Amino acid sequence: MESEPFSKRCHRWCLDLRVKLWSILRLWTRLLKLLVAVFVLGTIVTAIYVSSFWISYEQLLDFYLIHPFQSTPNFSEVLKNDDQLFVISREDYQKHYLFVSNDNKEKERESKEQDQAQEQAEEIRKAFEFAYTHYVNRCIEYDEINAWTGECVNNMGGHSLTLIDSLSTLYVMNFSKEFEQAVDYIIDKIDWSFSPLRAMAQWDKHKFVDRFIDNGFVSMFEMNIRYIGGLLSAFDMSGDVRLLQKAYQLIQLFEYNHRWYYSKHNQFTFIPAKSIHLSFPFLRSKPFFTKQQQEICRLLQKSARYMSVPLDISCDSVNSLASMGSYQMEYSYMSHVTKKDTYKEIVDNIRDHIFANYEEWTKGDRYHLLSGIINANSGEMWKTHEHEKLHHINAGRIGFGIGSGADSFYEYLWKGYLQRKNKYSDDKLTWLYTQSMSSLLQSELWHVMSQSQSVILERDLEHTQHLTCFVGGLMALTAMEWNNTLWSNVTYWHMTPKQRVEKQSQWKTTPLTKDIWLKQAEAYAMTCANFYLKSPSGLSAHEFLLASHSSSSLKIDSKQNFYMLTPEVVETLFYLWRYTHDPKYRHFGWAIFKSIVKHCKTHFGFNPVRDVHLAHPQVMSNRSMPSFFLSETLKYLYLLFLPDHVLPLDRIVFTTEGHPLRRFK
């Protein structure tokens, strides 16, 4: 059989090739049309969605096209022109804040006691090194490590949370090499100027899903106290301007969120959302409540309608008092150092909003305290006392007292005042603080158990939390700084003489003195220490129940019988030791540390435990080692056994996450 001529074969191959190319071209054309259709549809949907936020397209272009490619301002020039010489070198910080020489009296006392304390501090330092090393070696790219399984966990956006939260502890404990390595990693690997365009340019499927879907929304409150606070504290101690620039990069996203809320509602409150999406910072739709809390919230709404109780609350737009009012220190510090008043204005406007509405929001409340829930969209606070009928479905637990959901708000009223008082006074902060604490001490929430013990109850007058134990340390810090003239000058400074008389007749106000602050701090600290000392495991439960309102005994809440490595009690022991130098506070702290090592230490660090009412509690295999264990718990334990000149409290203020910041000059 004769073979086909070469010319015919070439012709047939060319025809086949043309058909295949034409098919490929038609396929690409269809794909292109589909992409164009998706783009147009996405643009329309985005335009409709964006219009609901009242965001201008100039703002969108600024954030997505201009902002991601702008370089962070060079604050080195700003700091060179610091006329107050607030920013100091690493050597000066160590000289004046870590290794200050003592007077003879202090040396004499330390020569007898400090040797043993130094050995105990070294044990705590080794515990930190053990936990930190395992995290860095296994999970440095992730937020936390499950110290039981060794698995890595992202629960705060996936930006090396534990690494940043540990910076100040590394510095205080003199891990110089580890501190430098951590800073270099943060500068090289972590970037918060993230955008969809940059994500596509640096495409990574797993990172995209993790950053934009699974961990897209993060808590603004937690990001502020852990990330921004951690970076600013490390900058304050080391003077490394790169850390300031990295914190500025993140706080810019927060500013977008604050200002977009303002542009929508035309109000100067700048109330932050509960959550923020780091790539879409104008999104505020992440619910405040967890799934379980959201079910309670919806049940609360149904019950309110059934009982014809006017309850104006949305389960998707609420924020807690703590989340709204815990930006004071970090934002003020950023403005102070960068000379940009933007951030101070934001927190001052939040403060002014609360101050202006304080009387209205607390009017008629049996405890004369703010409720813990505020509508992040309207700026209105939910008045818990108007809905007493709903307490039977756990509404009282949602309403907050001074514990979870409200704690750091009260903490920052006083600490914010201390941070700023050398530069300018802030009567509104001190007024809010004295009014709130005076109300607490005279209410049923402050339950006196004996002459030497008191406890703070929640609004249901049955539960108390480990979390509220921070109040003992806050009161001790107040006693250190309290000037009795503050009471007379602050309590009713904004009222007319006639209003003062009416106010005093409505609400009995006992003047607060140094002795009262200290006495109440010691009474509450004793109760909180007994949470540990009287437990079979030597560890505290998360919550306790009062046997009866006339009782002086507490029992562990069986549903909250776990220990989360929380710092509140050791924080209070630290402040009281600094003020009184009573050896019992060091004894309590050392007993707590030994119990933590005994029951919580695992192969890869320290993990929370449950069933603390047993002599041998079980490690919680489904939980991770929280970053605050390294930034707060171990730091306060370590400082408890060091001399007073290490981070002196007359020149340093600790944030709610345990990060030290110097007071303003």
HUBEL-V842100 format. One record per residue. RES is the residue in one letter. PHI is phi as a letter, one per 40 degrees, with the letter a starting at -180 (999 if undefined). OMEGA is omega in radians with two decimals (none if undefined). D_LAST is the distance of its C-alpha to the last C-alpha in Angstrom with 2 decimals. Layout:
RES_PHI_OMEGA_D_LAST / RES_PHI_OMEGA_D_LAST
This chain:
M_999_-3.06_102.89 / E_c_-3.11_101.65 / S_c_-3.12_97.88 / E_c_3.13_95.94 / P_d_-3.10_95.54 / F_c_-3.11_92.25 / S_c_3.12_91.74 / K_c_3.12_92.08 / R_c_3.11_89.68 / C_c_-3.13_87.11 / H_c_-3.14_87.70 / R_c_3.11_87.22 / W_c_3.13_84.01 / C_c_3.11_82.64 / L_c_3.12_83.50 / D_c_-3.13_81.83 / L_c_-3.14_78.73 / R_c_3.12_78.62 / V_c_-3.14_78.95 / K_c_3.13_76.13 / L_c_3.13_73.87 / W_c_3.11_74.70 / S_c_3.11_73.88 / I_c_-3.13_70.54 / L_c_3.12_69.82 / R_c_3.12_70.74 / L_c_3.12_68.49 / W_c_3.11_65.51 / T_c_3.11_66.30 / R_c_3.12_66.24 / L_c_3.13_62.99 / L_c_3.10_61.50 / K_c_3.13_62.76 / L_c_3.12_61.30 / L_c_3.11_57.88 / V_c_3.14_58.04 / A_c_3.12_59.04 / V_c_3.14_56.22 / F_c_3.14_53.74 / V_c_3.13_55.10 / L_c_3.11_55.15 / G_c_3.11_51.62 / T_c_3.13_50.47 / I_c_3.14_52.19 / V_c_3.13_50.79 / T_c_-3.14_47.27 / A_c_3.12_47.65 / I_c_-3.10_48.81 / Y_c_-3.13_46.10 / V_c_-3.12_43.36 / S_c_3.12_44.65 / S_c_3.10_44.06 / F_c_-3.11_40.32 / W_f_3.14_40.40 / I_b_3.12_38.96 / S_c_3.13_39.94 / Y_c_3.04_41.62 / E_c_3.11_39.12 / Q_c_3.11_36.44 / L_c_3.13_38.80 / L_c_3.13_39.49 / D_c_-3.06_35.82 / F_c_-3.00_35.10 / Y_c_-3.08_38.27 / L_b_-3.07_39.21 / I_c_-3.06_36.20 / H_d_-3.08_33.09 / P_c_-3.05_34.57 / F_b_3.03_35.28 / Q_c_3.09_32.13 / S_c_3.10_29.92 / T_c_-3.14_26.32 / P_d_3.10_24.05 / N_c_-3.08_23.04 / F_c_3.12_19.28 / S_d_-3.14_19.59 / E_c_3.12_19.93 / V_c_-3.09_16.92 / L_c_3.10_14.74 / K_c_-3.12_16.49 / N_c_3.14_15.35 / D_c_-3.06_11.61 / D_c_3.14_10.84 / Q_c_3.13_7.17 / L_f_-3.12_8.79 / F_c_3.14_6.85 / V_c_-3.08_10.45 / I_b_-3.13_12.23 / S_c_3.12_15.91 / R_c_-3.12_17.90 / E_c_3.14_18.92 / D_c_3.13_15.50 / Y_c_3.14_14.62 / Q_c_-3.12_17.98 / K_c_-3.00_17.65 / H_c_-3.03_14.44 / Y_b_-3.13_14.79 / L_b_-3.04_18.55 / F_b_-3.14_20.55 / V_c_3.09_18.91 / S_c_-3.10_21.71 / N_c_3.01_22.66 / D_c_-3.04_23.97 / N_c_-3.12_27.76 / K_c_3.14_28.04 / E_c_-3.14_26.25 / K_c_-3.13_28.41 / E_c_3.14_31.54 / R_c_-3.10_30.95 / E_c_-3.10_30.11 / S_c_-3.11_33.21 / K_c_-2.99_35.37 / E_b_-2.93_33.80 / Q_c_3.13_31.62 / D_d_3.12_34.56 / Q_c_3.14_35.90 / A_c_3.14_32.54 / Q_c_3.08_31.89 / E_c_3.12_35.24 / Q_c_3.10_34.42 / A_c_3.13_31.12 / E_c_3.07_33.17 / E_c_3.13_35.62 / I_c_3.10_32.91 / R_c_3.12_31.64 / K_c_3.11_35.25 / A_c_3.09_35.58 / F_c_-3.12_32.61 / E_d_3.13_34.12 / F_c_-3.10_37.48 / A_c_-3.09_36.30 / Y_c_-3.11_33.99 / T_c_3.12_36.70 / H_c_3.11_39.32 / Y_c_-3.09_37.17 / V_c_-3.08_36.35 / N_c_-3.03_39.98 / R_b_-2.90_41.54 / C_b_-3.04_39.25 / I_c_-3.14_36.33 / E_c_-3.07_37.25 / Y_b_-3.08_37.28 / D_c_-3.07_34.82 / E_a_3.11_36.22 / I_b_2.97_39.17 / N_c_-3.01_41.88 / A_c_3.10_41.94 / W_c_-3.09_45.48 / T_b_-3.06_47.19 / G_g_-3.14_44.91 / E_c_-3.14_44.86 / C_c_-3.01_41.90 / V_b_2.98_40.45 / N_b_3.11_38.60 / N_b_-3.13_37.10 / M_a_3.07_33.89 / G_g_3.11_35.06 / G_g_-3.11_36.02 / H_b_3.07_32.87 / S_f_-3.06_32.55 / L_d_-3.08_30.54 / T_c_3.14_30.76 / L_c_-3.11_29.74 / I_c_-3.12_26.45 / D_c_-3.10_25.78 / S_c_-3.03_26.41 / L_d_-3.08_24.02 / S_c_3.10_21.25 / T_c_3.07_24.06 / L_d_-3.09_25.65 / Y_c_-3.12_22.60 / V_c_-3.12_22.03 / M_c_3.04_25.79 / N_g_2.97_25.90 / F_c_-2.99_28.30 / S_c_-3.11_27.29 / K_c_-3.14_30.46 / E_c_3.12_30.47 / F_c_-3.13_26.85 / E_c_3.13_27.77 / Q_c_3.13_30.97 / A_c_3.14_29.31 / V_c_3.13_26.83 / D_c_3.14_29.82 / Y_c_-3.11_31.85 / I_c_-3.11_29.26 / I_c_-3.06_28.86 / D_c_-2.93_32.65 / K_b_-3.03_34.06 / I_b_-3.09_31.86 / D_b_3.14_31.88 / W_c_3.05_30.77 / S_c_-3.05_32.02 / F_c_3.08_35.31 / S_a_3.09_38.02 / P_d_3.14_41.78 / L_c_-3.14_42.62 / R_c_3.13_40.68 / A_c_3.12_42.16 / M_c_3.13_45.62 / A_c_-3.14_44.96 / Q_b_-2.96_43.80 / W_c_3.03_46.39 / D_a_-3.02_46.39 / K_d_-3.07_48.33 / H_c_3.12_46.69 / K_c_-3.13_43.12 / F_c_3.13_44.02 / V_c_-3.10_45.42 / D_c_-3.04_42.56 / R_c_-2.99_39.74 / F_b_-3.08_41.49 / I_b_-3.03_43.66 / D_c_-3.09_43.04 / N_b_-3.13_39.23 / G_c_3.11_38.59 / F_c_3.10_36.90 / V_b_3.14_33.84 / S_c_3.10_31.61 / M_c_3.13_28.55 / F_d_-3.12_26.84 / E_c_3.11_27.71 / M_c_-3.13_26.92 / N_c_-3.03_23.41 / I_c_-3.08_22.55 / R_c_-3.09_24.58 / Y_c_-3.08_24.56 / I_c_3.11_21.39 / G_c_3.13_19.35 / G_c_-3.14_21.12 / L_c_-3.12_20.55 / L_c_3.11_16.82 / S_c_3.11_16.38 / A_c_3.06_18.72 / F_c_-3.11_16.88 / D_c_-3.11_13.52 / M_c_-3.01_15.59 / S_c_-3.08_18.04 / G_g_3.14_16.49 / D_c_-3.03_19.84 / V_c_3.12_19.44 / R_c_3.11_22.74 / L_c_3.08_21.30 / L_c_3.13_18.85 / Q_c_3.11_21.93 / K_c_3.09_23.99 / A_c_3.12_21.65 / Y_c_3.12_21.65 / Q_d_-3.12_25.42 / L_c_-3.08_25.70 / I_c_3.05_23.30 / Q_c_3.11_25.38 / L_c_3.10_28.36 / F_c_-3.13_26.58 / E_c_3.07_25.77 / Y_d_-3.11_29.49 / N_c_3.13_30.35 / H_d_-3.02_28.06 / R_c_3.07_29.32 / W_c_3.05_32.94 / Y_c_3.14_32.91 / Y_c_-3.10_31.71 / S_c_3.13_34.42 / K_c_-3.00_37.02 / H_b_3.12_36.27 / N_f_3.11_34.76 / Q_b_-3.11_32.13 / F_b_-3.11_28.38 / T_c_-3.13_27.81 / F_f_-3.14_27.17 / I_c_-3.13_28.47 / P_c_3.02_28.62 / A_c_3.04_31.90 / K_c_-3.09_32.60 / S_b_3.09_33.57 / I_b_3.01_33.12 / H_c_-3.00_35.48 / L_c_3.10_33.57 / S_b_3.08_36.35 / F_b_-2.94_37.06 / P_c_3.09_33.71 / F_c_3.12_35.37 / L_c_-3.11_37.63 / R_b_-2.99_36.85 / S_c_3.12_40.19 / K_c_-3.09_39.43 / P_c_3.08_40.24 / F_c_-3.01_37.60 / F_c_2.92_40.16 / T_c_-3.11_41.75 / K_d_3.14_45.52 / Q_c_3.14_46.21 / Q_c_3.14_43.65 / Q_c_3.08_45.03 / E_c_3.10_48.49 / I_c_-3.13_47.24 / C_c_-3.13_45.59 / R_c_3.05_48.88 / L_c_3.10_50.82 / L_c_3.12_48.52 / Q_c_-3.14_49.35 / K_c_-3.14_53.07 / S_c_3.12_53.05 / A_c_3.12_51.21 / R_c_-3.12_53.89 / Y_c_-3.12_56.63 / M_c_-3.12_55.36 / S_f_3.10_54.65 / V_c_-3.12_51.02 / P_c_-3.10_48.77 / L_b_-3.11_46.26 / D_c_-3.13_44.19 / I_a_3.09_42.62 / S_b_-3.11_43.05 / C_c_-3.09_43.07 / D_b_-3.03_41.74 / S_b_-3.08_38.87 / V_c_3.08_37.03 / N_b_-3.14_33.55 / S_c_3.12_32.06 / L_c_3.13_29.35 / A_c_-3.11_27.29 / S_c_-3.12_27.83 / M_c_-2.96_26.90 / G_b_-3.08_23.75 / S_b_3.09_22.06 / Y_b_-2.96_20.07 / Q_d_-3.00_16.96 / M_c_-3.07_14.59 / E_c_-3.12_16.08 / Y_c_3.13_16.44 / S_c_3.13_13.00 / Y_c_-3.14_11.62 / M_c_3.11_14.41 / S_c_-3.10_13.68 / H_c_-3.07_10.00 / V_c_-3.05_11.31 / T_c_-3.09_14.70 / K_g_3.05_13.98 / K_b_-3.06_16.84 / D_c_-3.06_16.55 / T_d_-3.00_19.69 / Y_c_3.05_18.42 / K_c_3.12_16.09 / E_c_-3.14_19.20 / I_c_-3.10_21.36 / V_c_3.10_19.66 / D_c_3.11_19.20 / N_c_3.05_22.90 / I_c_3.10_23.90 / R_d_-3.12_22.10 / D_c_3.14_23.81 / H_c_3.12_27.10 / I_c_-3.12_27.04 / F_c_-3.09_26.01 / A_c_-3.08_28.76 / N_b_-3.02_31.35 / Y_d_-3.10_30.37 / E_c_-3.13_33.09 / E_c_-3.08_35.69 / W_c_-3.14_34.96 / T_c_-3.10_35.04 / K_c_3.12_37.92 / G_g_3.14_40.84 / D_c_-3.07_39.17 / R_c_3.14_40.48 / Y_b_-3.13_37.09 / H_f_3.10_35.02 / L_b_3.06_32.87 / L_c_3.00_32.30 / S_c_-3.05_34.75 / G_c_-3.03_33.52 / I_b_3.08_35.18 / I_b_3.10_34.27 / N_c_-3.05_36.29 / A_c_-3.14_34.18 / N_c_-3.09_36.50 / S_c_-3.10_36.88 / G_g_-3.13_33.61 / E_c_3.12_35.74 / M_c_3.10_35.31 / W_c_-3.12_38.42 / K_c_-3.08_39.21 / T_d_-3.02_40.41 / H_c_3.12_41.97 / E_c_-3.03_44.41 / H_b_-3.12_46.01 / E_c_-3.12_46.85 / K_d_-3.01_50.29 / L_c_-3.08_48.88 / H_c_-3.08_47.37 / H_c_3.08_50.59 / I_b_3.01_49.90 / N_g_3.12_46.47 / A_c_3.13_44.56 / G_c_3.13_42.77 / R_c_3.11_41.35 / I_c_-3.03_40.07 / G_c_3.09_38.55 / F_g_2.97_35.85 / G_b_3.07_34.54 / I_b_-3.12_31.14 / G_c_-3.08_32.05 / S_d_3.13_32.81 / G_g_-3.13_31.87 / A_b_-2.93_29.41 / D_d_-3.01_27.45 / S_c_3.03_24.14 / F_c_3.13_23.94 / Y_c_3.12_23.65 / E_c_-3.08_21.37 / Y_c_3.03_18.80 / L_c_-3.12_19.05 / W_c_-3.11_17.40 / K_c_3.07_15.21 / G_c_3.07_13.96 / Y_c_-3.14_13.10 / L_c_-3.11_11.27 / Q_c_-2.96_9.24 / R_b_-2.91_8.26 / K_c_3.14_8.76 / N_c_-3.11_5.61 / K_c_3.08_5.79 / Y_a_-3.12_9.55 / S_c_3.12_12.28 / D_b_-3.07_14.84 / D_c_-3.11_18.10 / K_c_3.11_20.15 / L_c_-3.11_18.63 / T_c_3.09_19.04 / W_c_3.13_22.45 / L_c_-3.11_23.67 / Y_c_-3.09_22.61 / T_c_3.11_24.25 / Q_c_-3.09_27.29 / S_c_-3.08_27.81 / M_c_3.07_27.47 / S_c_3.10_29.59 / S_c_3.14_32.16 / L_c_-3.06_32.23 / L_c_-3.12_32.82 / Q_b_-3.09_35.65 / S_b_3.10_37.34 / E_c_3.13_39.99 / L_c_3.09_37.52 / W_c_-3.02_36.23 / H_b_3.12_39.42 / V_c_-3.10_39.92 / M_c_3.10_42.21 / S_a_3.13_42.53 / Q_c_-3.06_40.84 / S_b_-3.09_38.63 / Q_b_3.04_38.28 / S_b_3.14_37.10 / V_a_3.08_36.83 / I_c_-3.13_35.39 / L_c_2.99_38.19 / E_c_-3.06_38.34 / R_c_3.09_39.92 / D_c_3.12_43.36 / L_f_3.12_42.87 / E_b_-3.05_44.41 / H_c_2.92_41.93 / T_b_-3.05_38.72 / Q_b_2.96_36.61 / H_d_-3.06_34.97 / L_d_-3.09_32.09 / T_c_-3.13_31.29 / C_c_3.06_30.72 / F_c_-3.06_27.00 / V_c_3.11_26.95 / G_d_3.11_27.56 / G_c_3.13_24.36 / L_c_3.11_22.43 / M_c_3.09_24.02 / A_c_3.10_23.25 / L_c_3.09_19.52 / T_c_3.14_19.89 / A_c_3.13_21.77 / M_c_-2.99_19.08 / E_b_-2.97_16.54 / W_c_3.02_19.23 / N_b_-3.04_19.58 / N_d_3.10_23.11 / T_c_3.08_22.22 / L_d_-3.08_20.53 / W_c_-3.09_24.10 / S_c_-3.09_25.73 / N_c_-2.95_23.11 / V_b_-2.90_22.67 / T_d_-3.10_26.06 / Y_b_-3.00_27.97 / W_c_-3.05_25.62 / H_c_-3.07_27.05 / M_b_3.00_30.68 / T_c_3.11_33.20 / P_d_3.13_34.80 / K_c_3.13_37.88 / Q_c_3.13_36.01 / R_c_3.13_34.24 / V_c_3.13_37.69 / E_c_-3.12_39.07 / K_c_-3.11_36.17 / Q_c_3.11_36.49 / S_c_-3.14_40.21 / Q_c_-3.00_39.81 / W_b_-3.12_37.24 / K_c_-3.09_37.07 / T_b_3.11_33.49 / T_c_3.13_32.92 / P_d_3.12_29.80 / L_c_3.12_27.50 / T_b_3.08_26.49 / K_d_-3.08_24.86 / D_c_3.13_28.43 / I_c_3.12_29.42 / W_d_-3.09_26.51 / L_c_-3.13_27.31 / K_c_-3.13_31.05 / Q_c_3.11_31.00 / A_c_-3.12_28.73 / E_c_3.14_31.21 / A_c_-3.13_34.21 / Y_c_3.11_33.13 / A_c_3.14_32.05 / M_c_3.09_35.55 / T_c_-3.10_37.20 / C_c_3.09_35.22 / A_c_3.13_35.94 / N_c_3.01_39.59 / F_d_-3.14_39.55 / Y_c_-2.96_39.70 / L_c_-3.11_41.42 / K_c_3.10_44.36 / S_c_3.12_44.89 / P_d_-3.12_47.86 / S_c_-3.06_45.85 / G_g_3.13_42.73 / L_b_-3.09_40.82 / S_c_2.98_39.68 / A_c_-3.14_41.18 / H_c_3.13_39.19 / E_a_3.11_40.54 / F_b_3.10_42.53 / L_b_3.04_44.99 / L_c_-3.08_45.44 / A_d_3.03_49.11 / S_a_-3.05_49.42 / H_c_3.10_47.18 / S_c_-3.05_48.45 / S_c_3.05_48.10 / S_b_-3.12_45.77 / S_b_3.12_46.35 / L_b_3.05_44.98 / K_b_-3.10_46.84 / I_c_3.02_45.80 / D_c_-3.03_46.23 / S_c_3.14_48.89 / K_c_-3.09_47.56 / Q_b_-3.01_44.02 / N_c_-3.14_44.97 / F_b_3.10_42.83 / Y_b_-3.00_39.71 / M_b_-3.13_37.28 / L_g_-3.04_35.11 / T_c_-2.94_32.47 / P_b_-2.89_29.35 / E_d_-3.08_28.83 / V_c_-3.14_30.68 / V_c_3.04_29.26 / E_c_3.11_25.73 / T_c_3.10_26.62 / L_c_3.13_28.23 / F_c_-3.12_25.13 / Y_c_-3.13_22.94 / L_c_3.06_25.80 / W_c_-3.12_26.40 / R_c_-3.08_22.86 / Y_c_-3.02_23.28 / T_b_-3.03_26.96 / H_f_3.06_28.04 / D_c_-3.07_31.35 / P_d_-3.08_33.36 / K_c_-3.12_34.88 / Y_c_3.03_31.83 / R_c_3.09_32.18 / H_c_3.12_35.92 / F_c_-3.11_35.45 / G_c_-3.14_33.11 / W_c_3.10_35.54 / A_c_3.11_38.47 / I_c_-3.14_36.81 / F_c_-3.13_36.07 / K_c_3.11_39.69 / S_c_3.09_41.03 / I_c_3.14_39.01 / V_c_-3.08_40.42 / K_c_-2.98_43.88 / H_b_-3.02_44.23 / C_b_-3.09_41.78 / K_c_-3.14_41.99 / T_b_-3.13_44.30 / H_c_-3.00_45.44 / F_b_3.13_42.47 / G_i_-3.14_39.56 / F_b_-3.13_39.06 / N_b_3.06_40.42 / P_d_3.13_40.46 / V_b_3.07_43.54 / R_b_-3.10_45.72 / D_g_-3.11_48.01 / V_c_3.10_45.64 / H_c_3.08_48.17 / L_c_3.14_50.41 / A_c_-3.14_50.27 / H_b_-3.14_50.08 / P_c_-3.10_48.11 / Q_c_3.06_48.69 / V_c_3.13_46.24 / M_c_-3.03_45.64 / S_c_-3.11_47.05 / N_c_3.13_46.01 / R_b_3.13_42.26 / S_b_3.07_39.68 / M_c_-3.07_37.00 / P_c_-3.10_33.93 / S_c_-3.12_30.83 / F_c_3.06_28.77 / F_c_3.12_30.92 / L_c_-3.08_29.27 / S_c_-3.08_25.72 / E_b_-2.97_25.70 / T_d_-3.11_28.84 / L_c_3.11_29.18 / K_c_-3.14_25.48 / Y_c_3.07_25.22 / L_c_3.14_28.58 / Y_c_-3.13_27.50 / L_c_3.11_24.32 / L_d_-3.08_26.56 / F_b_3.09_28.43 / L_b_3.13_25.67 / P_c_-3.07_24.01 / D_c_-3.08_20.93 / H_c_3.05_18.83 / V_c_-3.02_19.24 / L_f_-3.10_16.23 / P_c_-3.01_15.18 / L_c_3.08_14.66 / D_c_3.12_12.17 / R_b_-3.08_9.60 / I_b_2.98_11.52 / V_b_3.12_13.03 / F_c_3.06_16.38 / T_c_-3.13_17.75 / T_c_3.08_21.27 / E_c_3.09_22.69 / G_g_3.13_21.08 / H_c_-3.12_18.66 / P_c_3.03_15.49 / L_b_3.12_12.14 / R_c_3.07_8.86 / R_c_3.13_6.49 / F_c_3.05_3.78 / K_c_none_0.00
